[in-house]
Amino acid sequence: MAQSPQEKASASLDKISKEELMKAQSNTPIEDDGCVWYALRLFTLRQMDVVNSLADRGIEFFVPMQYVDYMDREGHRRRKLKPVVSNLVFVKKTFDPGFLSGVIADLPYKMMVMRKMRGSREFCEIPSKQMYDFRVMCNPELLIHKYMSEEEAKLKVGTKVLVTHGPLKGLSGKLVRQSHKYYLLKEVPGMAVMIKVTRWCCQAVEE
């Protein structure tokens, strides 16, 4: 069975850099394959160590990334990929939930799977289509997109739509207006992303 880019990367984690690991993630095909996802809330600053540990155990992960500009030692402007947030990692459910609980208990980093609601013991499952749309919209190559907290996203007033035309065709979310421009907003547990969209390419759908 062919190895995925993440599995190949995990074969030599002691030699792989943060940039190489994220390139492996970027090269992993984004598919709506019916698998649900979980959101891991981290209580550690060692996000990349957590990601390395998950990859080492064959767990497919997703960390939203964005390009940031910086000046190198010679004064040249450079770009690099950097996680949008440092306290979240999304993992695909290709295992029994008990396996993930065991992994979390075994790792020396404090984290938890986000629950359906406060006080609940049930993991919050992110449907495959919702996560597919979110991952597509998080493409760091997209120039006009913004990230926000889940709480900020819930305050945005808008209409649930399906994009029926253009490069974003097939994606769904909330059509919101900001600074006289329209954006498609997609929420997942812990955060949200919105990208610029043409209003005439969207069709309202029932809640």
Backbone as JSON Lines, residues from 0, in Angstrom:
{"i":0,"aa":"M","n":[0.84,-1.19,0.0],"ca":[0.0,0.0,0.0],"c":[0.88,1.25,0.0]}
{"i":1,"aa":"A","n":[0.61,2.18,-0.9],"ca":[1.44,3.37,-1.03],"c":[1.32,4.25,0.2]}
{"i":2,"aa":"Q","n":[2.44,4.83,0.6],"ca":[2.46,5.72,1.75],"c":[1.99,7.11,1.35]}
{"i":3,"aa":"S","n":[1.27,7.77,2.26],"ca":[0.88,9.15,2.03],"c":[2.09,10.04,2.27]}
{"i":4,"aa":"P","n":[2.07,11.31,1.78],"ca":[3.19,12.21,2.06],"c":[3.47,12.36,3.54]}
{"i":5,"aa":"Q","n":[2.42,12.37,4.37],"ca":[2.65,12.52,5.81],"c":[3.32,11.28,6.38]}
{"i":6,"aa":"E","n":[2.94,10.08,5.9],"ca":[3.56,8.86,6.38],"c":[5.02,8.8,5.99]}
{"i":7,"aa":"K","n":[5.33,9.26,4.76],"ca":[6.72,9.29,4.33],"c":[7.53,10.25,5.19]}
{"i":8,"aa":"A","n":[6.9,11.38,5.51],"ca":[7.59,12.37,6.33],"c":[7.87,11.83,7.72]}
{"i":9,"aa":"S","n":[6.92,11.05,8.25],"ca":[7.06,10.57,9.62],"c":[8.13,9.49,9.75]}
{"i":10,"aa":"A","n":[8.61,8.95,8.62],"ca":[9.59,7.88,8.67],"c":[10.93,8.36,9.22]}
{"i":11,"aa":"S","n":[11.2,9.67,9.11],"ca":[12.48,10.2,9.6],"c":[12.25,11.53,10.29]}
{"i":12,"aa":"L","n":[11.4,11.52,11.3],"ca":[11.03,12.76,11.97],"c":[12.21,13.42,12.68]}
{"i":13,"aa":"D","n":[13.21,12.65,13.04],"ca":[14.35,13.26,13.71],"c":[15.17,14.1,12.76]}
{"i":14,"aa":"K","n":[14.94,13.96,11.46],"ca":[15.71,14.7,10.47],"c":[14.85,15.71,9.7]}
{"i":15,"aa":"I","n":[13.57,15.72,9.93],"ca":[12.69,16.56,9.14],"c":[12.48,17.91,9.82]}
{"i":16,"aa":"S","n":[12.4,18.95,9.02],"ca":[12.2,20.29,9.56],"c":[10.72,20.63,9.58]}
{"i":17,"aa":"K","n":[10.4,21.69,10.29],"ca":[9.03,22.17,10.35],"c":[8.5,22.48,8.96]}
{"i":18,"aa":"E","n":[9.34,23.14,8.13],"ca":[8.92,23.5,6.78],"c":[8.65,22.27,5.93]}
{"i":19,"aa":"E","n":[9.51,21.25,6.06],"ca":[9.33,20.02,5.27],"c":[8.06,19.29,5.69]}
{"i":20,"aa":"L","n":[7.78,19.29,6.98],"ca":[6.59,18.61,7.47],"c":[5.33,19.29,6.95]}
{"i":21,"aa":"M","n":[5.34,20.62,6.92],"ca":[4.19,21.36,6.44],"c":[4.03,21.25,4.93]}
{"i":22,"aa":"K","n":[5.14,21.09,4.22],"ca":[5.06,20.85,2.78],"c":[4.41,19.49,2.53]}
{"i":23,"aa":"A","n":[4.75,18.5,3.38],"ca":[4.14,17.19,3.26],"c":[2.63,17.3,3.47]}
{"i":24,"aa":"Q","n":[2.22,18.11,4.44],"ca":[0.79,18.34,4.66],"c":[0.16,18.97,3.44]}
{"i":25,"aa":"S","n":[0.84,19.99,2.86],"ca":[0.29,20.7,1.71],"c":[0.14,19.79,0.5]}
{"i":26,"aa":"N","n":[1.01,18.78,0.4],"ca":[0.96,17.87,-0.74],"c":[-0.04,16.74,-0.56]}
{"i":27,"aa":"T","n":[-0.63,16.63,0.63],"ca":[-1.63,15.6,0.86],"c":[-2.93,16.01,0.17]}
{"i":28,"aa":"P","n":[-3.49,15.17,-0.72],"ca":[-4.72,15.53,-1.43],"c":[-5.85,15.86,-0.46]}
{"i":29,"aa":"I","n":[-6.59,16.92,-0.77],"ca":[-7.75,17.29,0.04],"c":[-8.97,16.62,-0.58]}
{"i":30,"aa":"E","n":[-9.58,15.72,0.16],"ca":[-10.7,14.93,-0.35],"c":[-11.86,14.94,0.64]}
{"i":31,"aa":"D","n":[-13.05,14.89,0.1],"ca":[-14.24,14.7,0.92],"c":[-14.51,13.21,0.91]}
{"i":32,"aa":"D","n":[-13.8,12.49,1.79],"ca":[-13.82,11.02,1.75],"c":[-14.78,10.4,2.77]}
{"i":33,"aa":"G","n":[-15.6,11.24,3.42],"ca":[-16.57,10.71,4.35],"c":[-16.07,10.54,5.77]}
{"i":34,"aa":"C","n":[-14.77,10.76,6.0],"ca":[-14.22,10.63,7.35],"c":[-14.44,11.91,8.15]}
{"i":35,"aa":"V","n":[-14.86,11.76,9.38],"ca":[-15.02,12.92,10.24],"c":[-13.66,13.29,10.84]}
{"i":36,"aa":"W","n":[-13.59,14.48,11.41],"ca":[-12.36,14.99,12.0],"c":[-12.61,15.41,13.44]}
{"i":37,"aa":"Y","n":[-11.51,15.48,14.21],"ca":[-11.56,16.01,15.57],"c":[-10.65,17.23,15.65]}
{"i":38,"aa":"A","n":[-10.97,18.12,16.58],"ca":[-10.1,19.27,16.85],"c":[-9.42,19.05,18.2]}
{"i":39,"aa":"L","n":[-8.1,19.12,18.2],"ca":[-7.33,19.0,19.44],"c":[-6.96,20.39,19.94]}
{"i":40,"aa":"R","n":[-7.36,20.68,21.18],"ca":[-6.97,21.94,21.81],"c":[-5.68,21.69,22.6]}
{"i":41,"aa":"L","n":[-4.64,22.46,22.27],"ca":[-3.34,22.27,22.91],"c":[-3.15,23.25,24.06]}
{"i":42,"aa":"F","n":[-2.53,22.76,25.11],"ca":[-2.17,23.6,26.25],"c":[-0.66,23.55,26.42]}
{"i":43,"aa":"T","n":[0.02,23.66,25.3],"ca":[1.47,23.64,25.24],"c":[1.9,24.5,24.06]}
{"i":44,"aa":"L","n":[3.11,25.03,24.12],"ca":[3.65,25.82,23.02],"c":[4.37,24.94,22.0]}
{"i":45,"aa":"R","n":[4.41,23.65,22.23],"ca":[5.18,22.75,21.37],"c":[4.27,22.08,20.33]}
{"i":46,"aa":"Q","n":[3.62,22.92,19.55],"ca":[2.68,22.43,18.54],"c":[3.35,21.48,17.54]}
{"i":47,"aa":"M","n":[4.55,21.83,17.09],"ca":[5.21,21.0,16.09],"c":[5.63,19.66,16.66]}
{"i":48,"aa":"D","n":[5.97,19.61,17.95],"ca":[6.3,18.33,18.57],"c":[5.06,17.44,18.63]}
{"i":49,"aa":"V","n":[3.91,18.06,18.9],"ca":[2.66,17.31,18.9],"c":[2.37,16.76,17.52]}
{"i":50,"aa":"V","n":[2.53,17.6,16.5],"ca":[2.28,17.18,15.11],"c":[3.22,16.04,14.73]}
{"i":51,"aa":"N","n":[4.5,16.17,15.08],"ca":[5.46,15.1,14.79],"c":[5.04,13.79,15.44]}
{"i":52,"aa":"S","n":[4.59,13.87,16.69],"ca":[4.19,12.67,17.43],"c":[2.96,12.02,16.79]}
{"i":53,"aa":"L","n":[2.01,12.85,16.34],"ca":[0.82,12.31,15.69],"c":[1.18,11.63,14.37]}
{"i":54,"aa":"A","n":[2.02,12.3,13.58],"ca":[2.44,11.73,12.3],"c":[3.2,10.43,12.5]}
{"i":55,"aa":"D","n":[3.99,10.37,13.56],"ca":[4.78,9.17,13.86],"c":[3.88,7.98,14.16]}
{"i":56,"aa":"R","n":[2.65,8.26,14.6],"ca":[1.69,7.19,14.93],"c":[0.69,6.97,13.8]}
{"i":57,"aa":"G","n":[0.95,7.56,12.62],"ca":[0.11,7.34,11.46],"c":[-1.19,8.11,11.47]}
{"i":58,"aa":"I","n":[-1.29,9.15,12.3],"ca":[-2.52,9.93,12.37],"c":[-2.43,11.1,11.4]}
{"i":59,"aa":"E","n":[-3.39,11.19,10.5],"ca":[-3.41,12.3,9.54],"c":[-3.87,13.56,10.25]}
{"i":60,"aa":"F","n":[-3.15,14.64,10.04],"ca":[-3.42,15.89,10.73],"c":[-3.59,17.04,9.75]}
{"i":61,"aa":"F","n":[-4.1,18.14,10.26],"ca":[-4.17,19.37,9.47],"c":[-3.94,20.56,10.39]}
{"i":62,"aa":"V","n":[-3.0,21.42,10.0],"ca":[-2.73,22.65,10.72],"c":[-2.88,23.8,9.73]}
{"i":63,"aa":"P","n":[-3.84,24.7,9.9],"ca":[-3.98,25.85,8.98],"c":[-2.68,26.66,8.95]}
{"i":64,"aa":"M","n":[-2.22,26.97,7.74],"ca":[-0.96,27.68,7.57],"c":[-1.17,28.97,6.78]}
{"i":65,"aa":"Q","n":[-0.26,29.91,6.97],"ca":[-0.28,31.14,6.19],"c":[1.15,31.62,5.95]}
{"i":66,"aa":"Y","n":[1.34,32.36,4.87],"ca":[2.66,32.91,4.59],"c":[2.88,34.18,5.4]}
{"i":67,"aa":"V","n":[4.05,34.32,5.96],"ca":[4.43,35.54,6.65],"c":[5.76,36.02,6.08]}
{"i":68,"aa":"D","n":[5.91,37.34,5.99],"ca":[7.14,37.93,5.49],"c":[8.09,38.22,6.65]}
{"i":69,"aa":"Y","n":[9.37,38.06,6.4],"ca":[10.37,38.38,7.42],"c":[11.67,38.78,6.73]}
{"i":70,"aa":"M","n":[12.55,39.42,7.49],"ca":[13.84,39.85,6.97],"c":[14.91,38.88,7.46]}
{"i":71,"aa":"D","n":[15.73,38.36,6.55],"ca":[16.79,37.46,6.96],"c":[17.99,38.27,7.47]}
{"i":72,"aa":"R","n":[19.06,37.58,7.84],"ca":[20.21,38.25,8.43],"c":[20.91,39.2,7.47]}
{"i":73,"aa":"E","n":[20.72,38.96,6.18],"ca":[21.33,39.82,5.17],"c":[20.43,40.98,4.78]}
{"i":74,"aa":"G","n":[19.27,41.07,5.42],"ca":[18.36,42.17,5.12],"c":[17.45,41.9,3.93]}
{"i":75,"aa":"H","n":[17.38,40.64,3.47],"ca":[16.52,40.3,2.35],"c":[15.14,39.89,2.86]}
{"i":76,"aa":"R","n":[14.12,40.31,2.14],"ca":[12.76,39.93,2.52],"c":[12.48,38.5,2.07]}
{"i":77,"aa":"R","n":[12.0,37.68,3.0],"ca":[11.7,36.28,2.72],"c":[10.26,35.98,3.13]}
{"i":78,"aa":"R","n":[9.79,34.82,2.66],"ca":[8.46,34.34,3.04],"c":[8.59,32.93,3.58]}
{"i":79,"aa":"K","n":[7.78,32.63,4.58],"ca":[7.77,31.27,5.1],"c":[6.36,30.92,5.56]}
{"i":80,"aa":"L","n":[6.09,29.62,5.6],"ca":[4.8,29.14,6.09],"c":[4.84,29.07,7.61]}
{"i":81,"aa":"K","n":[3.75,29.53,8.21],"ca":[3.66,29.54,9.67],"c":[2.24,29.17,10.08]}
{"i":82,"aa":"P","n":[2.08,28.39,11.15],"ca":[0.73,28.06,11.61],"c":[-0.08,29.31,11.93]}
{"i":83,"aa":"V","n":[-1.35,29.29,11.56],"ca":[-2.23,30.43,11.84],"c":[-2.45,30.56,13.34]}
{"i":84,"aa":"V","n":[-2.69,29.44,13.99],"ca":[-2.86,29.41,15.45],"c":[-1.95,28.33,16.01]}
{"i":85,"aa":"S","n":[-1.51,28.52,17.23],"ca":[-0.56,27.58,17.82],"c":[-1.2,26.59,18.78]}
{"i":86,"aa":"N","n":[-2.5,26.72,19.01],"ca":[-3.13,25.87,20.03],"c":[-4.18,24.92,19.46]}
{"i":87,"aa":"L","n":[-4.15,24.69,18.14],"ca":[-5.1,23.77,17.53],"c":[-4.41,22.85,16.54]}
{"i":88,"aa":"V","n":[-4.83,21.6,16.51],"ca":[-4.44,20.64,15.49],"c":[-5.68,19.82,15.17]}
{"i":89,"aa":"F","n":[-5.97,19.64,13.91],"ca":[-7.12,18.84,13.49],"c":[-6.62,17.47,13.05]}
{"i":90,"aa":"V","n":[-7.33,16.42,13.45],"ca":[-6.93,15.06,13.09],"c":[-8.1,14.31,12.48]}
{"i":91,"aa":"K","n":[-7.79,13.49,11.48],"ca":[-8.82,12.71,10.79],"c":[-9.11,11.44,11.58]}
{"i":92,"aa":"K","n":[-10.39,11.11,11.7],"ca":[-10.8,9.91,12.42],"c":[-10.71,8.69,11.51]}
{"i":93,"aa":"T","n":[-9.58,8.04,11.55],"ca":[-9.38,6.79,10.81],"c":[-9.08,5.67,11.81]}
{"i":94,"aa":"F","n":[-9.54,5.84,13.04],"ca":[-9.22,4.94,14.13],"c":[-10.36,4.95,15.12]}
{"i":95,"aa":"D","n":[-10.31,4.03,16.07],"ca":[-11.28,4.02,17.15],"c":[-10.98,5.19,18.09]}
{"i":96,"aa":"P","n":[-12.02,5.9,18.58],"ca":[-11.79,7.03,19.49],"c":[-10.91,6.68,20.68]}
{"i":97,"aa":"G","n":[-10.99,5.43,21.13],"ca":[-10.16,5.01,22.25],"c":[-8.68,5.06,21.93]}
{"i":98,"aa":"F","n":[-8.34,4.86,20.65],"ca":[-6.95,4.93,20.23],"c":[-6.41,6.34,20.42]}
{"i":99,"aa":"L","n":[-7.19,7.33,20.01],"ca":[-6.76,8.72,20.15],"c":[-6.61,9.1,21.62]}
{"i":100,"aa":"S","n":[-7.54,8.65,22.44],"ca":[-7.44,8.93,23.88],"c":[-6.16,8.33,24.46]}
{"i":101,"aa":"G","n":[-5.81,7.13,23.99],"ca":[-4.58,6.48,24.44],"c":[-3.34,7.25,24.01]}
{"i":102,"aa":"V","n":[-3.36,7.76,22.77],"ca":[-2.23,8.53,22.26],"c":[-2.05,9.8,23.09]}
{"i":103,"aa":"I","n":[-3.16,10.49,23.35],"ca":[-3.1,11.73,24.13],"c":[-2.55,11.46,25.53]}
{"i":104,"aa":"A","n":[-3.01,10.38,26.13],"ca":[-2.54,10.03,27.47],"c":[-1.06,9.67,27.48]}
{"i":105,"aa":"D","n":[-0.59,9.12,26.36],"ca":[0.78,8.65,26.28],"c":[1.78,9.77,26.0]}
{"i":106,"aa":"L","n":[1.32,10.84,25.35],"ca":[2.23,11.93,24.97],"c":[2.5,12.86,26.15]}
{"i":107,"aa":"P","n":[3.69,13.43,26.21],"ca":[4.06,14.31,27.34],"c":[3.6,15.75,27.14]}
{"i":108,"aa":"Y","n":[2.53,15.95,26.39],"ca":[2.03,17.29,26.13],"c":[0.56,17.37,26.56]}
{"i":109,"aa":"K","n":[0.19,18.48,27.17],"ca":[-1.17,18.64,27.64],"c":[-2.07,19.08,26.5]}
{"i":110,"aa":"M","n":[-3.12,18.31,26.25],"ca":[-4.08,18.62,25.18],"c":[-5.38,17.89,25.46]}
{"i":111,"aa":"M","n":[-6.42,18.25,24.71],"ca":[-7.71,17.58,24.85],"c":[-8.45,17.65,23.54]}
{"i":112,"aa":"V","n":[-9.3,16.64,23.3],"ca":[-10.19,16.67,22.14],"c":[-11.38,17.55,22.49]}
{"i":113,"aa":"M","n":[-11.7,18.5,21.61],"ca":[-12.81,19.39,21.89],"c":[-14.12,18.6,21.93]}
{"i":114,"aa":"R","n":[-14.96,18.9,22.92],"ca":[-16.2,18.19,23.15],"c":[-17.38,18.88,22.47]}
{"i":115,"aa":"K","n":[-18.52,18.16,22.39],"ca":[-19.71,18.71,21.76],"c":[-20.21,19.93,22.51]}
{"i":116,"aa":"M","n":[-20.09,19.89,23.82],"ca":[-20.51,21.01,24.64],"c":[-19.79,20.91,25.99]}
{"i":117,"aa":"R","n":[-19.81,22.01,26.71],"ca":[-19.14,22.04,28.01],"c":[-19.72,20.97,28.94]}
{"i":118,"aa":"G","n":[-18.87,20.18,29.53],"ca":[-19.3,19.14,30.45],"c":[-19.59,17.81,29.79]}
{"i":119,"aa":"S","n":[-19.63,17.77,28.44],"ca":[-19.91,16.53,27.73],"c":[-18.65,15.69,27.61]}
{"i":120,"aa":"R","n":[-18.82,14.38,27.55],"ca":[-17.7,13.47,27.36],"c":[-17.58,13.04,25.89]}
{"i":121,"aa":"E","n":[-18.56,13.43,25.07],"ca":[-18.56,13.07,23.65],"c":[-17.67,14.02,22.86]}
{"i":122,"aa":"F","n":[-16.82,13.45,22.01],"ca":[-15.97,14.26,21.16],"c":[-16.83,15.0,20.13]}
{"i":123,"aa":"C","n":[-16.44,16.22,19.83],"ca":[-17.11,16.99,18.78],"c":[-16.58,16.51,17.43]}
{"i":124,"aa":"E","n":[-17.45,15.95,16.6],"ca":[-17.05,15.44,15.3],"c":[-17.33,16.49,14.22]}
{"i":125,"aa":"I","n":[-16.33,16.75,13.41],"ca":[-16.46,17.7,12.3],"c":[-16.77,16.89,11.05]}
{"i":126,"aa":"P","n":[-17.95,17.07,10.43],"ca":[-18.3,16.3,9.24],"c":[-17.28,16.46,8.13]}
{"i":127,"aa":"S","n":[-17.16,15.43,7.3],"ca":[-16.18,15.41,6.22],"c":[-16.32,16.62,5.29]}
{"i":128,"aa":"K","n":[-17.55,16.93,4.87],"ca":[-17.76,18.05,3.94],"c":[-17.39,19.38,4.58]}
{"i":129,"aa":"Q","n":[-17.73,19.57,5.84],"ca":[-17.39,20.81,6.53],"c":[-15.87,20.98,6.6]}
{"i":130,"aa":"M","n":[-15.17,19.89,6.92],"ca":[-13.72,19.96,7.02],"c":[-13.08,20.12,5.65]}
{"i":131,"aa":"Y","n":[-13.68,19.49,4.64],"ca":[-13.17,19.63,3.27],"c":[-13.21,21.1,2.85]}
{"i":132,"aa":"D","n":[-14.37,21.74,3.04],"ca":[-14.52,23.15,2.67],"c":[-13.51,24.01,3.43]}
{"i":133,"aa":"F","n":[-13.38,23.74,4.72],"ca":[-12.47,24.51,5.56],"c":[-11.03,24.38,5.07]}
{"i":134,"aa":"R","n":[-10.6,23.17,4.77],"ca":[-9.22,22.96,4.32],"c":[-8.97,23.65,2.98]}
{"i":135,"aa":"V","n":[-9.93,23.57,2.07],"ca":[-9.78,24.24,0.77],"c":[-9.65,25.74,0.97]}
{"i":136,"aa":"M","n":[-10.46,26.29,1.86],"ca":[-10.47,27.74,2.08],"c":[-9.23,28.2,2.84]}
{"i":137,"aa":"C","n":[-8.54,27.28,3.49],"ca":[-7.31,27.62,4.22],"c":[-6.07,27.57,3.34]}
{"i":138,"aa":"N","n":[-6.23,27.32,2.05],"ca":[-5.09,27.25,1.13],"c":[-4.25,28.53,1.26]}
{"i":139,"aa":"P","n":[-3.0,28.42,1.71],"ca":[-2.18,29.63,1.91],"c":[-1.88,30.38,0.62]}
{"i":140,"aa":"E","n":[-2.13,29.76,-0.53],"ca":[-1.89,30.43,-1.8],"c":[-3.0,31.44,-2.12]}
{"i":141,"aa":"L","n":[-4.15,31.32,-1.45],"ca":[-5.22,32.28,-1.66],"c":[-4.82,33.62,-1.06]}
{"i":142,"aa":"L","n":[-4.96,34.68,-1.83],"ca":[-4.45,35.98,-1.4],"c":[-5.38,36.7,-0.43]}
{"i":143,"aa":"I","n":[-6.67,36.6,-0.64],"ca":[-7.61,37.37,0.17],"c":[-8.4,36.44,1.06]}
{"i":144,"aa":"H","n":[-7.88,36.15,2.22],"ca":[-8.62,35.39,3.2],"c":[-8.22,35.84,4.6]}
{"i":145,"aa":"K","n":[-9.13,35.67,5.54],"ca":[-8.92,36.15,6.9],"c":[-9.3,35.05,7.89]}
{"i":146,"aa":"Y","n":[-8.6,35.04,9.0],"ca":[-8.88,34.07,10.05],"c":[-9.43,34.79,11.27]}
{"i":147,"aa":"M","n":[-10.23,34.07,12.04],"ca":[-10.8,34.65,13.25],"c":[-11.16,33.53,14.22]}
{"i":148,"aa":"S","n":[-11.48,33.93,15.43],"ca":[-11.87,32.94,16.43],"c":[-13.29,32.46,16.17]}
{"i":149,"aa":"E","n":[-13.62,31.33,16.75],"ca":[-14.97,30.79,16.62],"c":[-16.0,31.76,17.19]}
{"i":150,"aa":"E","n":[-15.65,32.43,18.27],"ca":[-16.57,33.39,18.89],"c":[-16.82,34.59,17.98]}
{"i":151,"aa":"E","n":[-15.76,35.09,17.32],"ca":[-15.92,36.22,16.4],"c":[-16.81,35.82,15.22]}
{"i":152,"aa":"A","n":[-16.61,34.6,14.74],"ca":[-17.37,34.13,13.58],"c":[-18.86,34.05,13.89]}
{"i":153,"aa":"K","n":[-19.2,33.64,15.09],"ca":[-20.61,33.5,15.46],"c":[-21.32,34.86,15.53]}
{"i":154,"aa":"L","n":[-20.56,35.93,15.68],"ca":[-21.15,37.27,15.73],"c":[-21.4,37.84,14.34]}
{"i":155,"aa":"K","n":[-20.84,37.19,13.32],"ca":[-21.03,37.67,11.95],"c":[-22.43,37.34,11.45]}
{"i":156,"aa":"V","n":[-23.11,38.35,10.98],"ca":[-24.46,38.16,10.43],"c":[-24.33,37.85,8.95]}
{"i":157,"aa":"G","n":[-25.04,36.81,8.5],"ca":[-24.97,36.47,7.09],"c":[-25.99,35.41,6.71]}
{"i":158,"aa":"T","n":[-25.92,34.99,5.46],"ca":[-26.85,34.01,4.91],"c":[-26.1,32.75,4.51]}
{"i":159,"aa":"K","n":[-26.65,31.59,4.85],"ca":[-26.03,30.34,4.45],"c":[-26.18,30.18,2.94]}
{"i":160,"aa":"V","n":[-25.05,29.92,2.25],"ca":[-25.06,29.85,0.79],"c":[-24.22,28.67,0.29]}
{"i":161,"aa":"L","n":[-24.45,28.36,-0.98],"ca":[-23.64,27.4,-1.72],"c":[-23.06,28.15,-2.92]}
{"i":162,"aa":"V","n":[-21.76,28.03,-3.13],"ca":[-21.13,28.68,-4.28],"c":[-21.4,27.82,-5.51]}
{"i":163,"aa":"T","n":[-22.07,28.39,-6.51],"ca":[-22.5,27.64,-7.68],"c":[-21.66,27.91,-8.94]}
{"i":164,"aa":"H","n":[-20.84,28.92,-8.91],"ca":[-20.0,29.25,-10.06],"c":[-18.62,29.7,-9.61]}
{"i":165,"aa":"G","n":[-17.67,29.66,-10.53],"ca":[-16.34,30.17,-10.24],"c":[-15.42,29.14,-9.59]}
{"i":166,"aa":"P","n":[-14.2,29.57,-9.23],"ca":[-13.19,28.65,-8.67],"c":[-13.57,28.06,-7.32]}
{"i":167,"aa":"L","n":[-14.52,28.68,-6.64],"ca":[-14.94,28.16,-5.33],"c":[-16.21,27.32,-5.42]}
{"i":168,"aa":"K","n":[-16.6,26.96,-6.63],"ca":[-17.83,26.2,-6.83],"c":[-17.86,24.94,-5.98]}
{"i":169,"aa":"G","n":[-19.01,24.73,-5.31],"ca":[-19.19,23.54,-4.49],"c":[-18.96,23.79,-3.0]}
{"i":170,"aa":"L","n":[-18.31,24.91,-2.67],"ca":[-18.07,25.22,-1.27],"c":[-19.33,25.86,-0.66]}
{"i":171,"aa":"S","n":[-19.5,25.67,0.62],"ca":[-20.66,26.25,1.31],"c":[-20.2,26.97,2.56]}
{"i":172,"aa":"G","n":[-21.02,27.87,3.04],"ca":[-20.69,28.63,4.24],"c":[-21.66,29.75,4.43]}
{"i":173,"aa":"K","n":[-21.24,30.73,5.18],"ca":[-22.08,31.89,5.46],"c":[-21.57,33.08,4.64]}
{"i":174,"aa":"L","n":[-22.46,33.7,3.87],"ca":[-22.09,34.88,3.08],"c":[-22.21,36.1,3.98]}
{"i":175,"aa":"V","n":[-21.08,36.76,4.23],"ca":[-21.06,37.92,5.11],"c":[-20.45,39.11,4.36]}
{"i":176,"aa":"R","n":[-20.77,40.3,4.85],"ca":[-20.25,41.52,4.23],"c":[-19.36,42.25,5.22]}
{"i":177,"aa":"Q","n":[-18.22,42.69,4.72],"ca":[-17.29,43.44,5.56],"c":[-16.54,44.44,4.7]}
{"i":178,"aa":"S","n":[-16.54,45.7,5.11],"ca":[-15.86,46.77,4.37],"c":[-16.28,46.81,2.91]}
{"i":179,"aa":"H","n":[-17.59,46.67,2.69],"ca":[-18.2,46.74,1.35],"c":[-17.77,45.59,0.44]}
{"i":180,"aa":"K","n":[-17.25,44.52,1.02],"ca":[-16.87,43.34,0.24],"c":[-17.59,42.12,0.81]}
{"i":181,"aa":"Y","n":[-17.78,41.11,-0.03],"ca":[-18.46,39.89,0.39],"c":[-17.44,38.77,0.59]}
{"i":182,"aa":"Y","n":[-17.69,37.98,1.66],"ca":[-16.81,36.88,1.99],"c":[-17.63,35.63,2.28]}
{"i":183,"aa":"L","n":[-17.0,34.48,2.0],"ca":[-17.59,33.2,2.39],"c":[-16.92,32.8,3.69]}
{"i":184,"aa":"L","n":[-17.73,32.62,4.73],"ca":[-17.23,32.31,6.06],"c":[-17.49,30.84,6.39]}
{"i":185,"aa":"K","n":[-16.45,30.15,6.87],"ca":[-16.57,28.75,7.25],"c":[-16.06,28.57,8.67]}
{"i":186,"aa":"E","n":[-16.89,27.98,9.52],"ca":[-16.52,27.74,10.91],"c":[-16.24,26.27,11.16]}
{"i":187,"aa":"V","n":[-15.29,26.02,12.04],"ca":[-15.05,24.69,12.6],"c":[-14.78,24.91,14.09]}
{"i":188,"aa":"P","n":[-14.85,23.89,14.91],"ca":[-14.57,24.07,16.33],"c":[-13.2,24.71,16.55]}
{"i":189,"aa":"G","n":[-13.2,25.85,17.23],"ca":[-11.94,26.5,17.58],"c":[-11.54,27.69,16.74]}
{"i":190,"aa":"M","n":[-12.03,27.78,15.49],"ca":[-11.62,28.89,14.63],"c":[-12.52,28.97,13.4]}
{"i":191,"aa":"A","n":[-12.25,29.96,12.56],"ca":[-13.01,30.14,11.32],"c":[-12.13,30.84,10.3]}
{"i":192,"aa":"V","n":[-12.5,30.7,9.03],"ca":[-11.78,31.36,7.95],"c":[-12.81,31.95,6.99]}
{"i":193,"aa":"M","n":[-12.48,33.07,6.38],"ca":[-13.36,33.6,5.34],"c":[-12.51,34.11,4.18]}
{"i":194,"aa":"I","n":[-13.03,33.88,2.97],"ca":[-12.34,34.28,1.75],"c":[-13.27,35.11,0.89]}
{"i":195,"aa":"K","n":[-12.67,36.01,0.12],"ca":[-13.44,36.9,-0.73],"c":[-14.18,36.1,-1.8]}
{"i":196,"aa":"V","n":[-15.43,36.46,-2.03],"ca":[-16.25,35.74,-3.0],"c":[-17.17,36.74,-3.71]}
{"i":197,"aa":"T","n":[-17.56,36.41,-4.92],"ca":[-18.52,37.25,-5.64],"c":[-19.92,36.85,-5.24]}
{"i":198,"aa":"R","n":[-20.7,37.81,-4.82],"ca":[-22.04,37.51,-4.31],"c":[-22.89,36.8,-5.36]}
{"i":199,"aa":"W","n":[-22.73,37.15,-6.62],"ca":[-23.58,36.6,-7.68],"c":[-23.24,35.13,-7.96]}
{"i":200,"aa":"C","n":[-22.15,34.63,-7.41],"ca":[-21.78,33.22,-7.58],"c":[-22.39,32.35,-6.48]}
{"i":201,"aa":"C","n":[-23.13,32.97,-5.56],"ca":[-23.66,32.23,-4.4],"c":[-25.18,32.08,-4.47]}
{"i":202,"aa":"Q","n":[-25.64,30.97,-4.0],"ca":[-27.08,30.7,-3.96],"c":[-27.48,30.38,-2.53]}
{"i":203,"aa":"A","n":[-28.49,31.06,-2.04],"ca":[-28.96,30.84,-0.67],"c":[-29.52,29.43,-0.53]}
{"i":204,"aa":"V","n":[-29.23,28.81,0.62],"ca":[-29.74,27.47,0.9],"c":[-30.43,27.5,2.25]}
{"i":205,"aa":"E","n":[-31.27,26.5,2.5],"ca":[-32.0,26.44,3.76],"c":[-31.06,26.12,4.89]}
{"i":206,"aa":"E","n":[-31.35,26.71,6.06],"ca":[-30.56,26.46,7.26],"c":[-30.72,25.01,7.71]}
